[in-house]
């Protein structure tokens, strides 16, 4: 079944000019889903709901979220299943300020193994990443594009399908690029390359890792474990591998495959101190692991596995030593459980687990 969803952006609450309110990439400033803004959310909504500040209903199709920086909203959508469109809106008013579009037509038929994708759940999937000069987007048909925020023109573009032989899976490329120092990093997850770093200014390849598994619908993230900056990503359908890649060299450091999920969608959660939480739908449950550097050798310890949480799509949040997950397992009707270290609480829609 093909779904066509017109993106409609609705902004509610208070808009501040503070840079703390910026959300410049997938999952926010630190890619952890935690806001650094000092303005707190209300404990309860008014009877008629929060005040609507503006709406913009003149967007294309898609499922990708927005990135926000310096009073601007950046979003990637699709028009007529033929073009990806980067849009810049004013955060205060919702008015469109500029766009950049490029052709990316859907294929005539689905041949995912050959990098052909006719379209299903049509539209964008991914959140742009922003630095002081440019916006970086990754479209569902593999176009990694750098666009200058001032000129509104492309600086460079690389297609992951044609360059690295990506097999698309069923729903196109569903990951958001991550920035690290002078690099923008994505994961082709092909037989030619697992993760690739590109120079942010030129688009030249800085490094590529060895193949680490096939396509999933999760995003890479930067973590520091034992003083080593790493690109961590959950890859490989059916038998997922959570893998750590050296962020400077592209060398594979460690991998964990003790948890099973047919379609990994939810991005892993960094829980600090080398601990990572993975979860998925389809009765896959969840697991917590720890990457450890011991005498120059990386090892992985499995800390726990549980069937009590199955977050199919939304990345869980780690905050103040607890994991918060919307447990919407595709086969359990969207109901999760609340857990602390020792007690199973009455079913709610959030799993809370202490790591203390």
N, C-alpha and C positions, 0 to 999 in steps of 0.2 A: 504494500500500500504506500502510495506517495502522499506526503502531507505538505501542504504549502502554507507556511506561516508568515504573515506580514509582521515584521518587527514594529512594535509600537512602544516607544520609550515613555514611561511615566515617572516623573520625579516627584517625590513627596518629602515633607519635612523641611529642614533648614539647610540652605546652601551657604557655606562660609568661604571666604577668600583664602583661608589658611592653607598652606601647602601640605599640612598634615592630612588634609582631606583628599589628597591625590591618591589615585588608584591606578598606577601607570602600567600595570600588566595583569595577567591572570592571577587571581587570588591576592592582589594588592601589593603594597610596597615591598614586603618581604616574602611574597609568594606563599604566605601561610594562612590567608583568609582572616587575619586579625588586623583591625583598623588601629592606626596610631592617632586618630583624631581625638581631641580632648572633649568634643561635644558628645555627650552621652545620649543613647537612645532612650525614648520614653519607656517607662515601666508598663504602660498600657496605652493603646490607641484611644482617641476620642470615640464617642458613640458612633459618629458617622465616618469614622476612619480618619487617617492623616490627611492634612491639607494637600491638595494636588497643586504643585507649583507650575508645571507645564506638561504638555503631551506633544509628541511628534509622531504622526501617523503616516508620514510620507516616506517611509523607508522600504527597502526591498525585503526579500525573504531571508530567514536565517534563525539560528539558535545561538550565535556567538554573543558573548557579553561585551561590555564597553570598558575601555581604559580611559582614565580621567587624569588630566595634568594641566595645571596652571589655568583653570577655568575653561578648559576645552574638553569635549567628549569625543573620543575616537571610536568608531565602530566599523566593522566590515560586514557588508551584506551582499546579496546577489539580486540581479535584475534579469527577469525573463529567462532564467537558467542559462544565461550566456555570458554574463559579466560579473566579476567581483568588483564591488565599489567600496572604497574607503571613504568615510564621511567624517567631517569635523563639525560638531555642533557646539554652540555656546552653552556652557553649563547653566548660566543664569536664566536663559530664555528658551533654550531648545531649538533656536533657529539654526539652520544649516549655514555654515560659513564657507566651506569649500569641499570639493570631492576630487577623488582620483579613481578612474575606472580602467580596467583592462579586460580583454576578452579571455574567457575561460569557459567555453561551451561544454555542455555535458556530452558524453559519447552516445553514439547511436544505440549501443547495446552494452550490457554489463559483461565485462571480462576482467574482474578485479585482479586476477593473477598477472594480467598483461598491462595493468595500470589504466584500464578503461573502466569508467564509472558512469552509468547512465543517470543516476540520481535516485536517492531515496531519502526521505526527510530533507527535501531540497533546501538549500540555503547555506549560509556561512556557519561555521562551527566554532571559530577560534577568536580569542581575545588579542588585540594588538599589543605590542610592547613599545614603550616610548623612552627615548633618552632626550637630552636637551636639544638635539638638532633634528632627529628623524623619528619616523614611525615605522615599525617593522610588522608586517602582516604575513600570515600563512593561510592561503585559501584552500578549500576542500579538494581542489585539483592540483595541489602541490606547488603553487606559485609562492615562493618566499620573496617578498618585495620590500625594499627600503624606499621610503618616500620622504622627501625633504619637507619639514613643517612650514618653512617660509615660502619656498617656490611652489609647493604643492605638486612637484614633479618627481618622477622616479629617479633614484640615484643608481640603483642596480636591482636585478632580479635573477633568481635561479629557480628553475623548475626541478623539484626533487624526483618526479617520475621519470623524466627524460635523462636526468643527470645520474641518478643512482638506481634506476630500475625498480622503483617502488611498486609493490603490489598493494592495491588500495583496500582490500577487504570489502565489506558490504556498504560502508557509509562514508567513503572518502577519507581524507586526512582530517583527523579531529584532535589536534594538539595545538598549543599556543607556544610561540617561541620564547626563549628565555635569554636575557642579556647577562653577560659575565665579562667584566673589564672591557676589552676592545672587541669582544666577540658577540655574535648572535648565534644561538645554538638551537638546533632542531634535531629530530630523530627520524631519518628515513626508514629505519628498521627494514632494510632490504638485505639481499644476499651480498651486496657490495659494501654496505656501510650500516653500522648501527646508529651512531650519533655523529653529527658533523658540526664543526664550529666554522663560522665564516667571519671574516674581518668586517666589522660594522661599517667601515667607511667605503671599502672597495668591493665587498662581496666575494673576495678571493677565499678559497678554502684554506683554513689554518691547520686543521687536522681532521681526520675521520677515524672513528674507532673500528675495530673489527666487527663483523656481524654479531649481533647479540640476541636475535630472535625476530619474529615477524610482527606485523602491525597489530597495535592495540589502539585504544582511543583515549590514552592518557597523555599527560604533558610532562616534559622533563623539568627538573628543578635543581638549583644549586644548593648543596649542603656541605658543611665542613665537619669532617670526622677525623679525630686524632690530628688536627692541624692541617689536613689535606682537603683542599677544595675539590668537590666532586660533582659531576652531573649524575643524578639518580633518576632512573625511569623504570616503570613497570612495563614490560614488553612480553610478547608471545601469547597468542591465544591458547586456550585450553590448559596449557601448562605454563603459567606466567613465570617470568624471571624478573625479580627486582634486582637491578644491576647498578653498580657504582662505577663511574668512568672518571679518570683523572681529568679535571677541568682544564689543565694546562697542556697536557700531552695527548689526551684521547686514549690513554692506556686503560684497558679493563682491569679493575681492581678486585671486585668481588661480585658474587651473584647468589641469589637465593631462589629456589624453585620448590619449596616445600608446601606451597599453598596452591590450590587449583581453582580456576575460574574459566568458563568457556568464552566469556567476552569481557575482559578487563576494561572498564570505562572510568571508574573513579581513580583519580591520581592519588598516589601514595601520600602519606602524611609524615613529615619529619617531626619526631617527638624529642629531639635533642639527645646529646650524648651517644650518637651513633644508632639511636633507635628509630625504626621506621614501621609504620602501621599500614597494612594493605587490607582492602575489603572489596567485595563485589556482590552482585546479585546472583540469581539463579542458584540459590541455596549454597553459595560458596563460603559464606561466613567471613571470617577475618583472621588476621595473624599479626603479631608484633615480633620483630626481629631486631637484632643488634649486630652491627658491623664492628669488628674489633681488629686492630692492628697489633699483632703480637710478634715481636722479634723480626720485624720486616715482612711478615706474612699476614695477609688479610684473611679473616675467618668470619663466619656468620653464625650467630647463635639464635635459635628460635626460642622466644620467651613465652609465648602462648599462642594457641589457636582456639577459636570459638565459633559456634554456629549462631550465637545470640545476636550478631549484628551482620546485616547484609546490605551495605550501602551501594546500590547498583550504579548510581551515576554521580552523586555529589561527593566531592572530596571532603573527608572529615577534617575537623579543626582540632589542633592541639593548643590548649590554653590553660595556663596555671596548673600544669601537671595533670590535666584531664584530657581525654579524647572525647569530642562531641561529634556524633555521626547521625545523619538522617537515614534511618534504616528502612530503605524502600525496596527491599528485595523484590525482584520481578515476580517471584512465585509465592510471596507471603503477603500479598495485598497491601503493601506499603506500611506494615506495622513493625516497629522495632521494639527493643526492650531497653530499660534503664538499668545499668549495672554499676555498683561500686566494687570495691575490691572483694567483698565477701557476700554481698546480698543481692538477690534478684528482686527488683522492685516491680510493681505492677506495670504492665505494658504501657509504654508511651511511644512517641515518635522520635525519640532521641536516645541514643546509647551514650552513657557517660561512664567512662572507666578511669579510675585513678591509677597512675603509674607510681605512686608513692610506696 
